[in-house]
Amino acid sequence: VNAEIIAIGSELLTPFRSDTNSLYLTDRLNTLGIEVEFKTVVGDVREHLVNAARIAFGRADVILFMGGLGPTEDDLTRECVAEALGIALRRDSGLVGELYKWFAARRYKMPESNLKQADVLIGAVPLPNANGTAPGQWLETEWAGRKLVIMLLPGPPREVKPIFDEQCMPRLKALGAGEQIATRVLKVAMMGESACDEIASKVYKKYRDIQTTILAGAGEIQLHLRGRGKTLEAAKAKVDKLADELEDALEPHLFSTAGESLEQIVGYYLDMRGQTIATAESCTGGLVAERLTSVAGSSRYFLGGAIVYSNELKSQFADVPESLVKTHGAVSSEVAKAMAEGIRKRCGAQLGVGVTGIAGPGGGTDEKPVGLVFHALADGKRTEVVQRNFPGDRERVRWYASQQALDMVRRKLSS
Amino acid sequence: VNAEIIAIGSELLTPFRSDTNSLYLTDRLNTLGIEVEFKTVVGDVREHLVNAARIAFGRADVILFMGGLGPTEDDLTRECVAEALGIALRRDSGLVGELYKWFAARRYKMPESNLKQADVLIGAVPLPNANGTAPGQWLETEWAGRKLVIMLLPGPPREVKPIFDEQCMPRLKALGAGEQIATRVLKVAMMGESACDEIASKVYKKYRDIQTTILAGAGEIQLHLRGRGKTLEAAKAKVDKLADELEDALEPHLFSTAGESLEQIVGYYLDMRGQTIATAESCTGGLVAERLTSVAGSSRYFLGGAIVYSNELKSQFADVPESLVKTHGAVSSEVAKAMAEGIRKRCGAQLGVGVTGIAGPGGGTDEKPVGLVFHALADGKRTEVVQRNFPGDRERVRWYASQQALDMVRRKLSS
């Protein structure tokens, strides 16, 4: 069974907006064994939309139209799909009543034009929309001798997601004698893509019926696993077996087996071990603290930190001896170590993190080039320091450095 | 003149990846008066790709194929476009030589399969690729009595952008007797969408031939202006006139008239006025400092800051009197004020910023609900405090609060 997703709206053909709903819908469809084989974006133009619909009816089994269900003249999806199918629309009196109720509850007068939102393709089931005035529609029909499933869905993410999950997924499940698909996401920190693939491929190549996709970002690699089975349990069992083997093979780089972010994992470990943490940052400018505190409940383990751009503040907030900066320079292993140890004591935390480096684009020298960063982690007994030379621009160097610092905390707490 | 962009690659039909190149290409095409009217995503499947190409030839004048130019079996764009057009491919001996050179320079042996990257549509001009082995192609041809411009472009952003800018744009310009399009982006901070539109619409409605698009985000609204003219200068003059009027009307909320970010603008002002700044953050957890320091050269004006989650650290790093926290609570106007004043003095900066609030999801009470944030800005003479109740989740509240804090700095420095 294959699907086509058609996103409708002239704003999706500008340089400013792109369709993102389709990623979510693809994920949900895949769990039912339905593959998305085409995606189309078309503007609010009657002729274009009718033709795009006809093309989709000719090449896909399940067609999802998204957007163009509003009350304005530009909202053409209902009438264009009807025209493409060669069927009529009927005005649904139940939906008309719902529309009046929706406006009455908000003490607005309903504009006449909104009535077209009650128009339904003959044979279609309306899909109530709890978050807006545009109901969706579900139609099972035949076209040129083939069975089609057609869905009309609203465009805004907060409207389309609940309608699809609560009303379309159960109907698709009921239809489908198809296979079930299970997925898992594993994440690996601070490892090169080829080094990761060299280890991982030895494992996943043995599992020919599971699709493994590797996505590499700055300091993080994601492995997406997808397997099919007659039941969801059977599919899950296969995927979980591969995930377990990959987890063993990719230790200690692997940090997440269920899609969590690195800062979430660090938070779990800090909570679990009842430990607290503090940060002193130079080149990352607060990014390490910002990531740690982006996790709900982080006030349980994150006490505070300092951003110490100037050398004076390195002493004032993290007790870095001035002589150390003079002797070794602000970007040095010694200063990173002193920052981690100083902020740890100052904040009364069990762990202290220090990061100093050159994020660029300026400030680099032959000896200390842009991308050079020192990361330190102090626990009161010993202080570990890691030196790295990161590639890329300012944003990328800062991200890499925050990733390295968080990964050092994770490794310490997980061992 | 209308265009269709076809992104090719099965990975673009997964839940993990979406085509982003097309936004860039759309922006460039629009400057030449070429509108993108269709976008299609299709996998590495011969039949699908040939059909998608034929559909595009039937409905668009300019067709951009992106991706599928590599050396593997999955890379089918060259042969499928040839098949759809009913023309042949020729192996270009110049390109074969380039491929051998590319591999020799890297001391690799060239795999036989790479030779197919030297295959060119009969009549097409190869477009050298400085950043990869896959050259692009430019073809002007006739199809069903209509003139078509067809481009084959590589998929990776760092390959497609320079090829398109340096080799396709001049060719499109030379072809086009079309109108020119000028664009401008204005940005407004901490204003509601309807309040902004109420003011802006009075202005832009007078300019019927300029398209104004309003995009609202958390604490920031963007106004995108697009106008046409016979020359780029004529188009620019029209758009600039509207931009100037909008700038006057939207003062003092408007902060950028050329697309700069709020932290960039704050940086410009600090640099220009020769002022320095320091930050003390609670609920934003370092986000204000992180945004300030994301700008290259920020070490000239950003001295440092503290993240003071615990009450103890509020005293230790920002000299907030303990009694103040006891009397008014950590989330209060008084504590925000003391944080701004304390960090200013501690860091020896001209300006001090203090932010304290409840980001959620936990920690809210009836009296002090999630979303309540106090923002303070101290200059040594007086300290301004702004209280806000932001909607949304933890991430959104933190973003709003950082936006509010930065906007207070901007307003102070611009007045």
Interface residues (C-beta under 8 A of the other chain):
Chain A: E11 L12 L13 T14 P15 F16 R17 S18 D19 T20 S22 L23 Y24 T26 D27 N30 E35 V36 E37 F38 K39 T40 V41 V42 G43 V45 H48 N51 A52 I55 R59 T213 L215 Q222 H224 T279 E281 T284 G285 G286 L287 V288 A289 E290 L292 T293 S294 A296 G297 S298 S299 F302 L303 G304 G305 A306 I307 V308 Y309 S310 E312 L313 Q316 F317 R346 C347 G348 G360 P361 G362 G363 R394 E395 R398
Chain B: E11 L12 L13 T14 P15 F16 R17 S18 D19 T20 S22 L23 Y24 T26 D27 N30 E35 V36 E37 F38 K39 T40 V41 V42 G43 V45 H48 N51 A52 I55 R59 T213 L215 Q222 H224 T279 E281 T284 G285 G286 L287 V288 A289 E290 L292 T293 S294 A296 G297 S298 S299 F302 L303 G304 G305 A306 I307 V308 Y309 S310 E312 L313 Q316 F317 R346 C347 G348 G360 P361 G362 G363 R394 E395 R398
